[in-house]
Amino acid sequence: MDDVLNAYIYELKKGTKLLALITVNTYFRERYKDKIKKHHLHCRVQNIGTKDNIFFGSKECIDIVSAFIGNKLSKLTPEQDFILGIMLGYSRSMQCKRYLNKLNSTLSGNMNL
């Protein structure tokens, strides 16, 4: 996992990435947070049981993530999911398709009320 963290830190410092996400065993949370902060990056931790999602990168991205990661990632609105995917650097085309699928699912689910 250290190699992945180092690669993300490198990309963030070079400006090729705005936000990164790693999932680690809760036992290692502080170690990873310390390393991230040592590189003057911002982070936000989301506990998911025995593991933690650690989002890290620019302050602006962390502020946005902090506004909507109180719930499980699977519970994000289609808009929140889209924003997160774009900030993480996922394929824009695939994120657009994913957004439309989630939006259609949400809309069809609401019609059954």
N, C-alpha and C positions, 0 to 999 in steps of 0.2 A: 504494500500500500504506500510505502514511502516513495517509491518510484513514481507512482501516479500523482501523489501530492506534489512532488518536486516538478514534474512535468507541467502540472496546472499552474503552479507558482511561476514558473518560467514564462508560460504563455500570458499570464496576467500581467507580469512585469513588462513584457515586450509589447503589450497592447493588442495582441491578437485574440484575446478573450476578455470578456467583461465580467463573467461570473462563472464559477465552477461549483460542482457538487460532488462530495464524496460521502460514502456511507461507511461508518466505522463502528467497531465494537465500543460500547459506552466506556469501557475500561481505558481506551486510548484517547478519549475526547480531549482531555486537557493537553496532552502531548501535541496533538494536531493543532489545537487552537493556539498554543504558544508558538509553534513554528509559523503558523499563518500570520500571527500578529508581529512576530519578529521581522517579517518582510513588509510590514506596514500595510497589510491588507485588512479589510474589515470582514467579519464573519458573523454568522447567525446559526445557532444550533437548534435542530428540531429533534426531540427525542422520539424514537419509534420503538419503544420497548427496551430490548437489550442492545439496541444499536442507536446510533445518532446519524442524522443527515447533517452534514456541515456544509453550508453555503458560504462561499467566500469570494471576494473580489472588490469591485469599486464600492464606495460608500453609497452611491445612488442606487445601485442594483440591490445592495443589502437592505436599504430602506424600503424599496419596493417589495422585496421578498418578505421582509418582516411584517408588512401590512397584510399579507394573506396566507402565511403558512401556519396559522394556529391549528388548522385541521390537517388531516391526512392529505397527502398530495393527490390521492385519488378522489378527494372531495372538492378539489378546486373547481371554480366555475370555468366554462370554456374559455372565457377571456383571460382569467388568471393563468390557466394552463398554457395558453398561447404565449402570453408575455414571458412566463418562466422559460418555456422552450426556446424562444427567440434569444433571451438573455444568456442562456446556457450555450448558445451557438449551434443549436440543432438546425437541420435543413429547413429553410424558410418554406419551401414548397411542401414538405411533409408536415410542417406545423400548420400551414393553411388547410391542408386536407384534414388533419387531426381536428382542428378547430371546427371546421364545417361538420364533420361527423359528430363531434360532441354537442355542437349547437343543435343539430337535427335531432339527436337523441334526447336532449333536454326539452326541446320544443314538443316532440311527440310524446314524451313522458308527461308533460304538463297538460296535454290535450285529454289525457285519460282521467283527469280529476273530476 
